[in-house]
Amino acid sequence: MHGLFTRSPTASDYDLEGTAALAASRARGIAVDSAHVDGILRNGVAILRPIDAAGPAFNVTGAGTIPFVECGAGVSPCASAFDFSYEVTRADLAQLEPITGRRLSGLLATKGHLTGPVDQPRAAGDATIAGLKAPDFEAVTLAGPYDVTLPSSRCWETDARADLRATLPMVFGRPLQNAAGTISLSRERLAFDVRFDAAQGRTAGLKGTALLHGDRRELALSDLIVTLHAATWTLSNTGTPPSVRWDDEGVSIDPLLFVSGSVGDQRIGFSGTWRADGRGVLHASATHVSLDAIEGALEGPARYGGTLNLDATIRGTRDNPIVTGQVLVTDGRIRRFAYQRLAGRVDYAADDFDIDSRLDQSPGVWINAVGKVPLALLDQELPERRLDVAVTSNSIGLGLIEGLTDAVWNVSGRMRFDVRAVGTSRDPHAQGTVEFADAAFLVTSTGSSYKNGRALLRLSADRIDVDSLHIEDVSGRPLDLHGSLGTHELRVSDLQIDATARQFEVIRNEFGNVDIDATLQLRGRFETPRVEGDITINGGSLNVDEILQRTLLQPYATEPLALPSLDAATPLNPWNRSSLDVSLHIPKNLRLAGENLQVAADTPIGLGDIKLRVGGDLYLYKDPGSPLSVTGSLDAVSGTYSFQGRRFDIDEAKSSINFRGDLNRTSMSPSRARSPACRRASPSGDRCAIPSCTSPARRRSIPPTCCR
């Protein structure tokens, strides 16, 4: 130590050389399992040979030169500059909260080089964070190069730049495909340009500049542009740039006004404070805002449209927000269902919505909703809460249903309801009536259209009675249904539904067209419904080539998967939970047609062309969670088969198409023995004593389990 007894030592007076090792230590609350340093300190400069440190939260290595004095401080020669290479192979952000001061999680890896003078060190390299989770932001990976220069005295004057790309990010709970952009800071001037990519080619972006006054925790927004697909919102800044200020207690926002539209007539505003103690008040407003532009930016095509006016205040805390708002939508639309006006009040507090709203479809056509709806009705993980809401209407358009599901299209008709829902979020009860009249719609999965639908549903505390439900196909042939459904705790329980149809169309699309007679019974419980009865195909045709093309040659999707959209009808599909025991009768009038049939893609030679007429009896059965089994025979087969330019006539007397179903079963459940199919096969009820089962023709027309 030079000059030890003649003056106060400085960093350049020390002359050290050696090694140091740590084990089972802690630094700033972070556990260090092991660390090793080997180097020299001379003239205020440390030359570190490879160093390393490791612990449960990190693994770091490095080597190079680190100065402790500035040039001109009596050091000769001047070597006070960083020249240090580092690599962090693993850093668990969740365990590094004592250092970062933020609640983050993810695994950080980075490799870079530290250069520059002691008062302005510069770090440049590449970093990757896997499994990043931060407040309101998540990503599978966040990666990119960075370049940061840190002044020693005024940290808010940092110069920095990062080019980042996030894979499968989630922003404010909304999943995206990618996010990428550049963020830079130079002498308190912050600039950013970030782009977000969602499904179906939808995009969003943030671009702007601001002055960052780190010493007083203030961000003055010079300009800001928010892009939502084709819509652009620009920060209106005609005077002093609005500022956002923050401290340990919360955030304060000067009035921010965003404008859009060709003449700037669409406006969205924010102002106020948000405090951790809940005493702040934020104000949000919207004037003449196009819902088509906003909702279409999130998913396309836009389901909802109209012009929005909103005035809302937000209070409380992040965990317990309190929202009070007045909403007005004019010239609105839910898909093709148009309405004139939606107005009302919606308040939210303590996981409850208080609503008082009215929708006017046209003069004299309205629907009202008044009462309390708990959030727990949508999220069953929340505690049980009280429910009390009344919904009434006069005769309104059924097109409203198109906003809830993709299962039907081109919906028209009228409905009227007077319903009050009471009880709790886990056990609601509805009382009142629902009526439908002049209903018409297209079923998207089958291509069949229906008309003249009418129904009367009576709702009581634990039951829904279907007094009548009538619908007709395009030719006016009817389907009638009546019965009841038990209800309890948001579940449909006991089912007693009877349905009859006469020459009713069920398919009209690329697969063919089919009309049926049907007598069906729906019994059991909604979770595991049981369908029994008879179906007779009156006539129609099936395009076998199209069916094979879809079922055999295209087993996998060839288009990118889009993010799922909310569809209220999807959870109602009971197929996997149901049991089936139905007799299918086919008189000799069902046509099967196909050209160049193939069972493998791109084969040079197909199976040929068929034109057949078939008839016979099939039995369809399945248990809950099991695949459908088909047994029986099409005994009447006639027509032609063409192969390589040669035509063959089908010998009706000697031709049949046999379905063997599940032949591995060796026993039959009591419910199967009591099934209509087995009772028809064995009037005596003894499924094991059917002499005619030994007949080949008979075996083809009786369920195999009935003959065992």
N, C-alpha and C positions, 0 to 999 in steps of 0.2 A: 504494500500500500504506500505509494509514493507520497512524500510530504506529510506523513501521518501526524508528526508533532510540530509542524511548522504552519499548517493551515488546515482549514476544513476540507476533508477529502471530497472529491467529485467522482462521478462514475468513471471518468477516464483515468483516475489514480489507481484503480484496482487492476491487479494482474493475477488472474486465476486460471488454473487448468486442472481438470479432474472429471470425475463421474459422480452421479447421484442416482439412487434407486429408491422407489417408494413401493410399499405393499400395504394392502388393507387400509387405505387412507380415504379421506373425504375432502373435497374442495367445493366450497359454496353449496354444500348439501348434496353433491354428486359423488357417488362411490367410485373410488379408483382402486381397482384390483392390483394393478402393477403399472409402473412407469420407469423409464430409464433415460438418463441424459448423459451425454459424453461430449465435452467441448472445452473451448478456451474463451475467456473474457480478457481482452487486452485493448487499451486505448478507447474504452467505452463501447467496444464492438464485440458481440458474442458470435463465435464461429461454432456452430453446433453440428457435430457429426450426427449420423442418423439417431433420432430420438423416437420414442414410441410411448404410448399410454393406452391403457385399455381398462374397461370396466363394464358393468351390466348395461350401461347406456351408450357406450361409444367404443371406437377403436380408431386411433389416430397415429400416423407416422409423419416424419418430416426431417429435413436437413437443409442447412444453409446458414446465412449471415443475418443477424438481427442487431441493429444499432441501438444504443441507449443515449447517445449524445448527438447533437446537431453539428453540421459542418460549421467551422469558425469558432468552436468552443475550445480552442487550444489543442485540438487533435491533429496530429500530423503523422502520416498523410491522412487526408480526409477519406474515410471509408464509412461514413454514417449513412448508409443506404441499405434498405432491405434487399436481400437476395435469398429468399427462402421458399423451398418447394414443400408442399403439404399434400396429404391425402387422408380423407376421412372415409374409411371403408364402411363404417356403420355408425349412425347416430340416431338413437331412439328419441324422437321429439317429445313423446309423452313423459319420459323420464328426465328430460332436460328442462322442464318447466321452471325450476328455480333460476335458471340462467335466461331463458327466453322471456319469462314473464307472461306467457300465453298458453292457453289450453289448446294444445295441438297434439296430433298423433300422426305417425308415419315414420318411415325409415329413410334418413337422409344419407346420400353418398356424394362426395365431391372431391375433385382433384384440381389443384391450381397452383399459382405462383404468386408470392408476395414480393413486390418491388417498391421503389420510391424512397424518399427521405423519411427520416423518423417522424417529422411533423405532418407528413401526408402519405401514409402507406397506401399502396394500391394492391388490391387482390383481384386476380382475374382467373377464371377457370370455368368448369362445367359442373353442374349439379343435377341430381335427380332425387326426387322424393317419391317413394312408393307408398301407396295406401294413405295418402294425405287426407286428414280430416281436420277441418277448422270450422269455426262458427259460420254457418250458412254456405260453406263451400267444402266439397269433397272431390277427389280425383283418384283414379287408379294410378296414374303417374303424373308428376309435374316435373318437367325437365327443361334445361336450356343453359346457354352460356351467360355469364355475368361478369361485370367489370365495375369495381367499387373503389373509390378513393376517399379515405377518411381523414379529415383534418383533426388535429389533436385537440384543439381548443373549442371549436364551434361545430359540434356534431351535426347540427341542422344544415350546415353548408356542404354536406356530403355530395360528391359527384358519383352517380351510379347509373348503370344501364343493365337491363336484363331482357333477353328475348326468351319468352316462356311458351311452352306448349303443354296443355293438359289433355290427357286421354280419358274419355268417358267421365267428364266432370258432372257434378250435381250442384247447381246454384240455387239457393233458397228452396231446396227440396225438389227442384225440377231437373230431371236427367237430360243431359246433352250428349252429343257425339264427340265434339272436340271444342277446345278453346285455345286461342293462340293470340299473341300480341307482344308489344314492346312497351316497357315502362322505363322512363329515364328521369333522373334528377340532377340538375346542374345549377349550383349557386341559388338554391331555394326555388328554382323553377321546375315544376313537375309537369311532365308530358306523358300521355298514355294513349295507346291505340290498341284496343282489344276486340277480337271478333269471336262470337260464339256460334257454333253450328249445331242445329237440332235436326230432327228427322224430317224427311220429305223436302229437303233442300231449304228449310227455314233457317234464317240467320238473324243475328242481333249483334250490335256493336256499341262500344263506348269509345269516344275520342274527344280529347280536350287538353287544356293546359290550365295550370293553377300556380299560385305562389304559396309555397309552404313555409310558414313562419314557425319553425320548430320551437323557438324560444318561448313563444306564447301560445303554442298549440292551436294554430289557426291555419285554415286552408282557404285562400281567396280564389274563387273560380273565375278565371278570365274568360273561358269559353268551354262549352260542353255540348256534344252532339250525341244523342241516343238514337240508334237505328234499330227498328223492329221490322225486319224483312223490308218491305217496300215503303214503310212509313218512317219518316225522319222527324225527330223532336229536337229542337234547338233551344238552348238556354237564352232567354231574353235578358240582355245585359246592356241597358241604355245609360246607366249611371255608374256608381261605385260597384265594383264586382261584389256579388254576394259572398258571404263567408260561412264556413262551417267551423265551429269551435268545439273543442272537447277538453275535458279534464277527467279526474278520477270519479266524478259524480255523474257525468252524462255528456250529452251532445246538444249543442244549440245551433239552429239552422236559420240563417237570414231568409227572407222570402225568396224562393226559387220559382220561376215561372218558365215553363217549357211551352213552346208554340209549335204548331204543325199545320198542314194544309196549304193550299195554294195562296191563300190570302191571310194565313196565320189566324184563322178563326177558331181553331181547336186549341184548348189551353188546359194544362195540368199544373197545379201549384202545390208547393209544400212550404211549411214554415213552423217554427215553434221549438220546443225543447223536449228532450227525452232523458229522464233521469233514472238512475238506479233505484232511488227511493220511491219512485212512482209519482212524484209531485209535478213532473213535467207534463206539457200538453202539446201534441203535434196536431197541426191542421192540414188536411188534404182536400183539394177541390179539383173538379173536372168540369169544363164548360164546352159543350158542343163537340164532344169527343166521339169519333166514329168507332163503334164496337167492331165493325167489320175489319178495320185496319189493325186494331190491337189483337183481337182474337185470331185473325188470320195470320198474324205474325208468329203465333205460338203453334198453331196446327192448321193445316189447310185441307179442304176448303173450310172457311169459317162457318161454324154451325150457328153462331149467334150474330145478330146485326142490330143496327139502330144507332141512335144518337144519345149519348150518355151525359147527364148532368149529375154531379155528386158534390155533397158537402159533408165532410166527416171529421171528427176529432178522435184522437187516439191518446189514451192516458194509461196509467197503470205501469206494470213492469213487463219485462220480456216473458216471464213465466205466467203472468196474470194480466194480459192486456184488457183494456176496456175501450170499446169502440162504439161510437154513436154516430149514426149517419142518416141522411136523407138522400134517396135515390130517385131519379126520374129518367126513364128511357122512352123516347118517342120514336114513332115509325119503326118499331122493333121487329125482329124476325128470329124465329128458332127454326133453322133450315128454311123450308118453304112455308112454315106457319107464320103468318104476318099478324101483327097486332098494332094498335094505335098508340097505346100508352101503358107503361108500367110505372107506378109511383107508390111510394110508401116510406116507412121508417124501418130500419134494421139496426138493433142494438145488440152488442155482444159483451158479456161479462160473466166471469166465473163459469166458463164452459157452457153458457146458455145463450141462445138467440131469442130475442124478443122481436117479433115481426108484426107489422100492421101494414099490409100491402094490398094493392088492387091492380089487376090487369084488365084493361079494356081492349077487347079484340076489335070491336066496331061499336058504333053507337048502340047502346042497349044490350051489348053482349059483354059480360064481365065475369071475373073470378076474384074472390076475396080470400085472404089468409090472415088470421089474427090469432096470436097466442104465443106460447113459449115452447121452443124446440131445443132440447139439449144436444150438445155436440156428441155426447155418448151414444146417441142414436146412430151415428155414423162410425164411431170408434168404440167398439165393445170393450176395449182395455180400460176405458175411463170408468170411474165410479158411477153407479146407477143414479139417475136423476129423474125428476118429475117431468112429465110431458102433458101439455094441454094446448091443443091448437085446433081451431075450427076452420074448415075450408068449405066454401059455398060458391055456387055459380048459378047463372041461368044457362041457357043453351049456348055452349061454346064449341069451337072447332076442334076436331080430333087431331088435326095436324100437329098439335103440341107434342104428341107422342114421338114424332120423328126426332125431337131433340134429346130423347132418352135412349134410343136404340137404333142399331142398323139392321135389325131383323126384319123390319117392314119398311116399305117405301110408298110414296104417292098416297099418303093417308088422307082421307077426307071423311066427313060425317060430323055428327053432333054428339055432345055428351053433356050431362047435367049431374051435378053431385051436391049433396048436402051431408057432409061427414064431419064428425068431431072425434079426434084422437086424444085419448086420455090414458092415464096410467103412468108407467115409468119407461125409461129408455130400454130396459130389458124385457118388460112385459107390457107393451102398449095394447090398447083396446080401441077399436074403431066402432062407431055407431052411426047409422044413417043409411043412405041409399046412393047408388051410382047407376045412371041410365045411359045407354048408348042408342043411337038411332042413325039410320042411313049411312052406316060405316062402309068404307071401301078402302082397300089397301092391296099392295103387292108384296108377297113373301119373297124376299131376295134370294133365299137358298133354293127355292123350287121354281121360281118364275111364274107361279100361278097368281092370278088376280081374283079378288073376291069383292062382293058388293052386297047391298041391302042388309048389312049387319045390324042387329039390334039385340039388346040385352038389358036385363034388370037384375042388379045385384043388391041384396039386402045385408047390411053389416050389423052384427050384434057383438056383444062383449067377447064371445069366444067362438064365433061362427060366421062364415060367409055363405049365404044361400043364393044359389044361382036359380032364380025363378024361371028364367028362360034365356037361351042364347041361340040366335039364329043367324046363319050366314049363307050366302049363295055364291056359286062360282059364276064365271062370265056367262054361262048358258042358263042361269037361273035355277040350277039344281042345288038342293039345300043340304046343310049340315045343321043338326039341332042337338043341343046339349042342355042338361039340367042336373041339379044335384046340390051338394054342399061340401064345404071345406071347414074343418075345425081349425082354430087358430089359438096359439098360446106362446107368449114370450118370443115374438117375432118369427115364429115358425108356423108353417101350415101342417096340421097334424092329420086327423082322420079324413080320408077322401071317400066320397060317394058320388061319383060322376058317371052318368050314362050318356052315350053319344050315338046318334044314328045319322047315316048319310045315304043318299040315293043318287047314283051316277055322278058322284062329286069329283071334280078335278083336283088332283093332288100334285101333279108334275106337269109343267109346260116349259121346258128349257132345252138346252143342247143335248140332254140325255134322252129326250123323248117327251111323250105326253101320256098320262094314265088317268082314267076315271074309275071310281070304286063305289061299291055299296059297302056299308060298314055298320056293324052293331057291336059296340065296344063298352066295356065297363072298366072304370078306373077306381081301384080300391087300395086299401092299405094306408100308409102314411106318406107325406110328401117327401121325406128323406129316402124312402124305399117304396115308390109306388108300384102297383101291380096292374098290368093291362091284360085283360082277357077278352075274347070274343072272336068274331068272324069278319073277314074282309073278302069281298068278291071283286075281282077286276072285271069291270064291264067291257072295257075295250081300251085300246091305245096301242102305243108302239114304244120300243126301247131301242136306242141307237147304241148297239153293243160296241162299235168301234170307239165312240166317244167315251163310254164307260171304261173300257180297257185302257184307253189313252190316259185317262185321269187317275185310275186306281193302280195300274201296273207300270206305266211308263213315266209317270211324274210323281214318284213317291216323296220327293223332297222339293222344298220351295226354291225357286230360282231367282226370286226377287229379294232385295234386302229387307230384313224384318223391320217393321216400323214399331215405334213404341206403342204399347196397348192404350186404347182409349176407353173411357168409361162407357159401358153399355149395360143398362139396367136389366136387359133381357138375358144376358149371358149366364148369370148365376142361376136362372130358373131352368136351365137345360137339365132334365132329370135322367138322361140316357144311362149314364154310368151307374146310377143308383137304382135303376128300375129292374123289375122282372117282367118277362113277357111270355104270354102263352096265347098265341093267335093262330087261327086257321086261315090260310090264304087259298081261296078257290079261284081258279083261272079257267073259265070256259075257253073253248078253242077260238079265241079272238084276239089274243095278245100277239102283236107282231114284233119279231126280233130282226133287226137289220144292221148290216155293217159292211164296210168296204175295206179291203186290204187289212184284215185283222192281224195284229201283231201282239206278241207277248214279251218282246224285248225290243228296246229302242234301236233304231237304225239298222235293222236286219234287212238284207237285200231282198229276201223273199218272205212274204207274209203268209198267213194261213188261208187267205182267200176271202171271198165275199159270201155272205149269207142273207137269205130272205126267207124267214120262217114264220109259221103260225103255230103257237103252242097252247096247250091246255093241260090242266091237271090240278092236283092238290098238294100244297106245301104246308108245313107246320113250322112256325117261327117261335123259338123259345130261348130265353136267357135268364140267368140269375143275376142279382145285383153284383156288380164288379166283374162279371164274366162276359165274354164275347157272345155275339148272337150265333145260335146254331139253327141251321135250316135242314129239315129232312122232308122226305116225300118224293114225288115224281111228277114230271111233266110227261104224261103218257101219250098225249095227242100232239104229235110233231109232224108237220108237213111243210113243204116248200122246196127251195132249191139251194144248192151250194155250188159255187164256181171257184175253180182253182186253175191258174195258169191258162185261162181262156177256155177251159172245158167246164161244162155244166153238168151237175148231177141232181137228179130228183130224189127227194127224201121219201123212203118207203114208210108211210104212216103206220102200217100194221106192225112193223118190226123196229120202230125207232122210239126212243125215250131219252129223257135227260133226268138222271137220278141225283138226289142230294142226300148225302149220308150223315150230315150233321156231326155231332159229337158221339162217335161210336166207341169211345173208350170208357164210357160210364157203365158200371156193372150194377148199379142200383138206382132207385128212383125215390126222391123224397115223397112223404105223404101228400104234400101240397101238389106235386106233379101228378101223383096218382089220381087226385081229385080234379085235375085240370079238365077243361072242356074238351081238349083234343083227345085225352085218354078216355074220357067218358064216351065220346063219340065212337072211338075205336073199340071199346069194350063196354057195351051197355050193362053188363053184369057187374062192372066195377072191379073185376079180378084181372089186373093187368098181366098176370102170369098165366092166364088160362084163355088165350085167344087162339083157337085152333087155326084160324086162317092166317096167322103170322107165318106159317110155313110156306104159304104161297108167295112166289117171287113178286107177283103184281101187288099183293097185299102188303108185303114188306116195304114196297116203295111208297106206299101211301099212309103208313102209320108211323108215328114217332118211334124211333128204335127203343127208347126207354120204356115205352108202353108195351113192347113185346118181350120184355125181359121179366 
